[in-house]
Amino acid sequence: SWEQSFKGFPNPDGSVISTLSEVDLEERLHELDLRSDSDVPDVPPPTDSTPEILKRALSGLSARWKNWWIRGILTLAMISVFFLIIYLGSFMLMLLVLSIQVKCYHEIITIGYRVYHSYDLPWFRSLSWYFLLCVNYFFYGETVADYFATFVQRREQLQFLIRYHRFISFALYLTGFCMFVLSLVKKHYRLQFYMFAWTHVTLLITVTQSHLVIQNLFEGMIWFLVPISSVICNDITAYIFGFFFGRTPLIKLSPKKTWEGFIGGFFSTVVFGFIFSYFLAQHQYFVCPVEYNSETNRFVTECEPSELFQMKKYSVPPLLQAALGWETVNMYPFQMHSIALSTFASLIGPFGGFFASGFKRAFKIKDFADTIPGHGGIMDRFDCQYLMATFVHVYITSFIRGPNPSKLLKQLLILQPEQQLSVYKTLKSHLVEKGILQPSLRG
């Protein structure tokens, strides 16, 4: 018993304070850890969703090669669909990101529901989806206010929603919070708070990261395609190098990952990102910021490419001149940034996969779901993408993005006439002080 592990010592006031010895404390914590693992019910293993036609075609192969072909065929199919969506435009890409977000959220929440289903917690599933709607309403409302200001300005019914957007978002969340408190059931308080935390961590992983993906897309499709393609390339090449040359285990969380695959994936990804960026940087469709044209009600990608996407001449480092035979090389400045993106995708990005592996091991499951044969669930394919999305957003705001005149102008047009006049007078006074305008100039 706990009492047998206590030792008493006197307090200055004469009372006795009980404490555990360090050895007994470690033993108790170990017992609690084992007990918590045993309390987690086993999640039913996912069913095999491989199409029958593939099963029959690959029936003569070993399990190792059968998995290789299934993963390869499905990978090519997914890449083909991805290219088709790129061709359809930025709006379809946004819908794709939103669909993936909802599916990833569903897979993680479903695991929680299966693990604790025996407790029959009230309102858990309904509240989880309600919080998803609230958080999406908040983030995408912010996007609408930033990028569709002129569109909103023309519709009075939307102006109220935008003006009080944050208050409405908070009221919606507060409603869900109160519903959760009212749903608390005696003897299951701790478990319900576990699931409350589970829901909010899932929202942090899925919704906020997918919102950042769309923010990156608005900066230009190239900021969306290069990072995502780099993660995909690293995943594929690391698997190929590990499959054929892998001998040295990389990390215990993922026993199939090897140092050979990790290193081979790194160099392949950097080269891929550099070459892929070269082809994308030549087209306005990929490099121009995505903007909404309120007159045509369409997203447009037309602009004068910035300096990042204009060919420049660079001197080759002396150490490489002898090997390459070149003193100078012509390339786009963005290609230098692609090296940073590819490096992160291949060195840090995989840790998103390791994190997901640890999560699955904690709950004794092989995959998040069985949505894609040979790959697992959608979350199994996009566990590294969410980490990449955050890095790209931080990278753009830290090293790339400057003040956006177009966005600032949109915000000024929303102001009241007297506020616009005040801004105009302040700006005029500032330009006169700088000597850009003459004091006698009238506007």
C-alpha positions in Angstrom: 0.0 0.0 0.0 0.9 3.6 -0.4 1.1 4.1 3.4 3.8 1.5 3.7 6.1 3.5 1.5 5.8 6.7 3.6 8.5 7.8 6.0 7.9 10.6 8.5 10.1 13.4 9.6 9.4 16.3 12.0 8.4 19.7 10.9 9.6 22.8 12.8 6.1 23.2 14.4 6.2 19.6 15.7 3.9 18.1 13.1 5.0 15.2 10.9 5.4 15.4 7.1 5.2 12.2 5.1 7.2 11.7 2.0 8.1 8.8 -0.3 11.7 7.6 -0.6 13.2 8.0 -4.1 13.3 4.3 -4.7 9.7 3.7 -3.7 8.6 6.7 -5.7 10.2 5.4 -8.9 8.6 2.0 -8.3 5.1 3.6 -7.8 5.5 5.7 -10.9 6.5 2.6 -12.9 3.5 0.7 -11.6 1.2 3.6 -12.6 2.8 3.8 -16.0 2.2 0.0 -16.6 -1.3 0.3 -15.3 -2.1 3.2 -17.6 -0.9 1.2 -20.6 -3.0 -1.8 -19.6 -6.0 0.5 -19.2 -5.9 1.5 -22.8 -8.1 -0.9 -24.8 -6.7 -2.4 -27.9 -7.9 -0.6 -31.1 -9.2 -3.0 -33.7 -6.6 -3.4 -36.5 -7.6 -1.8 -39.8 -8.9 -4.1 -42.5 -7.1 -4.7 -45.7 -8.6 -2.2 -48.3 -6.4 -3.4 -51.2 -8.6 -3.8 -54.4 -9.2 -7.4 -55.3 -7.7 -6.9 -58.8 -4.4 -5.9 -57.2 -4.5 -8.8 -54.8 -4.9 -11.3 -57.6 -2.3 -9.6 -59.8 0.3 -9.7 -57.0 -0.6 -13.0 -55.4 2.6 -14.7 -56.5 4.9 -12.2 -54.8 6.3 -12.2 -51.3 4.8 -9.9 -48.8 7.7 -7.5 -49.0 7.5 -7.1 -52.8 3.7 -7.1 -52.8 3.8 -4.1 -50.5 6.4 -2.4 -52.7 4.1 -2.7 -55.8 1.0 -1.7 -54.0 2.7 1.4 -52.6 4.2 2.2 -55.9 1.0 2.0 -57.9 -1.0 4.0 -55.4 1.7 6.6 -55.2 1.7 7.1 -58.9 -2.1 7.3 -58.9 -2.1 10.0 -56.1 0.6 12.0 -57.9 -1.5 12.0 -61.1 -4.6 13.2 -59.2 -2.5 15.9 -57.6 -1.3 17.2 -60.9 -4.9 17.2 -62.2 -5.9 19.4 -59.3 -3.0 21.7 -59.8 -4.2 22.1 -63.4 -7.7 23.0 -62.2 -6.4 25.9 -60.2 -5.7 27.4 -56.8 -9.4 27.2 -55.7 -9.4 23.4 -56.2 -6.1 23.2 -54.3 -7.7 25.0 -51.4 -10.6 22.6 -51.4 -8.1 19.7 -51.4 -6.3 21.1 -48.4 -9.6 21.5 -46.6 -10.7 18.0 -47.4 -7.4 16.5 -46.2 -7.7 18.5 -43.0 -11.2 17.2 -42.3 -10.1 13.6 -43.1 -7.0 13.8 -40.9 -9.1 15.2 -38.0 -11.6 12.4 -38.5 -8.9 9.7 -38.3 -7.3 11.0 -35.1 -10.7 11.6 -33.4 -11.9 8.2 -34.4 -8.9 6.6 -32.7 -9.8 8.4 -29.5 -13.4 7.3 -29.8 -12.4 3.7 -30.4 -10.0 3.6 -27.5 -12.5 5.0 -25.0 -15.7 3.8 -26.6 -16.5 1.5 -23.7 -17.0 4.4 -21.3 -19.8 5.7 -23.5 -18.9 9.4 -23.0 -21.8 11.7 -23.8 -21.6 14.3 -26.6 -17.9 13.5 -27.3 -18.2 13.0 -31.0 -20.7 15.9 -31.5 -18.6 18.3 -29.5 -15.4 17.3 -31.4 -17.0 18.2 -34.7 -18.6 21.3 -33.3 -15.1 22.6 -32.2 -13.8 21.8 -35.7 -16.4 24.0 -37.2 -15.7 26.8 -34.7 -12.0 26.8 -35.4 -12.4 26.6 -39.1 -14.9 29.5 -39.0 -12.4 31.6 -37.1 -9.3 30.9 -39.3 -11.1 31.0 -42.7 -13.0 34.1 -41.6 -9.7 35.8 -41.1 -8.6 34.8 -44.6 -11.8 36.2 -46.1 -11.3 39.5 -44.3 -7.7 39.7 -45.6 -7.9 38.5 -49.2 -11.6 39.2 -50.1 -12.0 42.7 -48.6 -13.4 44.3 -51.8 -15.8 41.4 -52.3 -17.1 41.8 -48.7 -17.3 45.5 -49.0 -20.0 45.2 -51.7 -22.3 43.0 -49.5 -23.8 44.6 -46.5 -24.8 41.2 -44.9 -21.2 40.1 -44.9 -19.9 43.3 -43.4 -21.5 42.6 -40.1 -19.9 39.1 -40.0 -16.5 40.4 -40.8 -16.6 43.4 -38.4 -17.6 41.2 -35.4 -15.9 38.1 -36.7 -13.7 37.5 -33.6 -16.4 38.1 -31.2 -18.7 35.7 -33.0 -15.9 33.1 -33.1 -15.4 33.4 -29.4 -19.1 33.2 -28.7 -19.3 30.0 -30.7 -16.3 28.5 -28.9 -17.7 29.5 -25.6 -21.0 27.7 -26.4 -19.0 24.5 -27.0 -17.0 25.0 -23.8 -20.2 25.3 -21.7 -21.7 22.3 -23.4 -18.6 20.3 -22.5 -18.9 21.4 -18.8 -22.6 20.4 -18.8 -21.7 17.0 -20.3 -19.3 16.0 -17.4 -20.3 12.7 -15.8 -19.4 11.6 -12.3 -16.6 9.0 -12.1 -15.4 9.9 -15.6 -14.2 13.4 -15.1 -10.6 12.7 -15.7 -11.3 10.7 -18.9 -13.5 13.4 -20.2 -10.8 16.0 -19.7 -8.4 13.7 -21.5 -10.7 13.7 -24.5 -11.1 17.5 -24.3 -7.4 17.8 -24.5 -7.3 15.2 -27.3 -9.7 17.3 -29.3 -7.8 20.5 -28.9 -4.4 19.0 -29.7 -6.0 17.5 -32.8 -7.3 20.9 -33.8 -3.9 22.4 -33.3 -2.2 19.7 -35.5 -4.8 19.8 -38.3 -6.7 23.0 -38.6 -4.0 25.6 -37.8 -1.5 23.8 -40.0 -3.9 23.5 -43.0 -4.7 27.2 -42.6 -0.9 28.0 -42.9 -0.8 25.8 -46.0 -3.5 28.0 -47.6 -1.7 31.2 -46.5 1.5 29.9 -48.2 -0.6 29.2 -51.3 -1.7 32.8 -51.5 1.9 33.9 -51.6 2.3 32.0 -54.9 1.6 28.5 -55.9 5.4 27.8 -56.0 5.5 28.2 -52.2 2.8 25.5 -52.0 4.2 23.1 -54.6 7.9 23.0 -53.8 7.6 22.3 -50.1 4.9 19.7 -50.6 6.7 18.0 -53.5 9.9 18.0 -51.5 8.3 16.1 -48.7 6.8 13.7 -51.2 10.1 13.2 -52.9 11.9 12.6 -49.6 9.4 10.1 -48.5 9.6 8.2 -51.8 13.4 8.3 -52.2 14.1 7.5 -48.6 11.8 4.5 -49.0 13.6 3.4 -52.2 17.1 3.8 -50.7 16.1 2.1 -47.5 14.4 -0.8 -49.4 17.4 -1.6 -51.5 20.4 -0.4 -49.4 19.0 -0.1 -45.9 21.1 -1.9 -43.2 21.5 0.5 -40.3 18.4 1.3 -38.2 17.8 5.0 -37.8 15.4 5.3 -34.8 13.6 2.9 -32.6 10.2 4.5 -33.1 10.3 3.5 -36.8 12.3 0.2 -37.1 12.0 0.2 -40.9 13.7 3.6 -41.2 17.4 3.4 -42.0 20.4 5.8 -42.1 20.9 4.8 -45.8 17.4 5.8 -46.6 17.6 9.0 -44.6 20.9 10.1 -46.3 19.8 9.0 -49.8 16.5 10.8 -49.3 18.3 14.0 -48.3 20.5 14.4 -51.3 17.8 13.3 -53.7 15.4 15.8 -52.2 17.8 18.8 -52.4 18.6 18.0 -56.1 14.9 17.5 -56.9 13.9 20.8 -55.2 16.5 22.7 -57.0 15.5 21.4 -60.5 11.8 21.5 -59.8 12.1 25.2 -58.7 13.8 26.0 -62.0 10.9 24.8 -64.1 8.2 26.4 -61.9 9.9 29.8 -61.7 9.6 30.3 -65.4 5.7 30.5 -65.3 3.6 33.3 -63.9 0.9 30.7 -63.0 3.2 29.4 -60.3 5.1 32.4 -59.0 2.4 35.1 -58.9 0.5 35.6 -55.6 -3.0 34.2 -55.8 -5.5 37.1 -55.7 -9.3 37.3 -55.9 -10.7 39.4 -58.8 -14.1 40.7 -57.5 -15.1 41.8 -61.1 -14.8 38.3 -62.6 -15.4 36.4 -59.3 -12.3 34.3 -60.0 -8.8 33.7 -58.5 -6.1 35.2 -60.7 -2.4 34.6 -60.9 -1.1 37.5 -63.1 1.7 39.8 -62.2 5.2 41.1 -63.0 7.4 38.4 -61.4 9.4 39.6 -58.4 13.2 39.6 -58.3 13.0 36.1 -56.8 11.8 34.8 -60.1 14.1 36.7 -62.5 17.2 35.0 -63.9 20.4 36.3 -62.4 24.1 35.5 -62.9 26.0 34.0 -60.0 29.7 33.3 -59.5 30.6 29.7 -58.9 32.7 29.1 -55.7 36.4 28.5 -56.6 36.3 24.9 -55.2 33.5 24.0 -57.6 34.9 25.8 -60.6 37.5 23.1 -61.3 34.9 20.3 -61.0 32.2 22.0 -63.1 34.3 24.0 -65.4 32.1 27.0 -65.0 33.0 30.4 -63.6 29.4 31.7 -63.5 25.9 30.2 -63.6 22.5 31.6 -64.4 19.7 30.7 -62.1 16.7 32.0 -60.3 17.2 33.4 -56.7 14.3 31.2 -55.6 16.4 28.2 -56.3 18.6 29.2 -53.4 15.6 29.3 -51.2 14.5 25.9 -52.5 17.7 24.4 -51.0 16.6 25.6 -47.5 13.1 24.2 -48.1 14.4 20.9 -49.3 16.9 20.6 -46.5 14.2 21.1 -43.9 11.9 18.6 -45.7 14.5 15.9 -45.6 16.2 16.5 -42.2 13.5 17.9 -39.9 10.3 16.9 -41.8 10.8 13.2 -41.1 10.5 13.9 -37.4 6.8 14.6 -38.0 6.6 11.0 -39.2 8.5 9.8 -36.1 6.1 11.7 -33.9 3.2 10.0 -35.6 4.9 6.6 -35.2 5.3 7.3 -31.4 1.6 8.2 -31.3 0.6 5.0 -33.1 2.8 2.9 -30.8 1.2 4.5 -27.8 -2.2 3.2 -28.9 -1.0 -0.1 -30.4 -2.1 0.6 -34.0 -0.3 0.1 -37.2 -1.8 3.0 -39.2 -4.2 5.9 -38.5 -6.7 4.3 -40.9 -6.9 2.1 -44.0 -8.0 4.7 -46.5 -5.1 4.2 -48.9 -4.0 0.6 -49.5 -0.3 0.1 -48.7 -0.1 3.6 -47.1 -2.6 3.6 -44.3 -4.7 6.6 -43.6 -4.5 10.2 -45.0 -2.7 11.2 -41.8 0.0 8.6 -42.4 0.8 10.4 -45.7 0.6 14.0 -44.4 2.2 13.7 -40.9 5.3 15.5 -42.3 3.4 18.0 -44.4 2.0 19.8 -41.4 5.4 20.4 -39.9 6.6 21.6 -43.3 3.7 24.0 -43.6 4.6 25.8 -40.4 8.3 26.1 -41.5 7.4 27.6 -44.9 5.1 30.1 -43.3 7.8 31.2 -40.8 10.4 31.3 -43.5 8.3 33.5 -45.7 7.4 36.0 -43.0 11.0 36.1 -41.7 13.0 36.2 -45.0 10.7 36.9 -47.9 7.6 38.9 -47.3 7.7 42.7 -47.1 4.9 45.2 -46.8 2.1 44.3 -49.2 0.7 47.5 -50.9 -2.2 45.7 -52.5 -3.3 44.2 -49.2 -2.9 47.6 -47.4 -4.9 49.3 -50.1 -7.8 46.8 -49.7 -7.8 47.6 -45.9 -7.9 51.3 -46.6 -10.8 51.0 -48.9 -12.9 49.5 -46.0 -12.4 52.5 -43.8 -14.9 55.3 -43.4 -14.4 58.4 -45.7 -13.2 60.6 -42.8 -10.7 57.9 -41.8 -9.4 57.6 -45.3 -9.0 61.4 -45.5 -7.1 61.3 -42.2 -4.7 58.7 -43.6 -4.3 60.7 -46.8 -3.3 63.9 -44.9 -0.9 62.0 -42.7 0.7 60.3 -45.7 0.9 63.6 -47.6 2.6 65.3 -44.7 5.1 62.5 -44.4 6.0 62.6 -48.1 6.4 66.4 -47.9 8.8 66.0 -45.0 10.8 63.5 -47.0 11.0 65.9 -49.9 9.1 63.6 -52.3 6.2 66.0 -52.7 6.3 69.8 -52.9 4.5 71.6 -50.1 2.4 73.6 -52.6 1.1 70.4 -54.2 -2.6 70.0 -53.9 -4.5 66.7 -54.2 
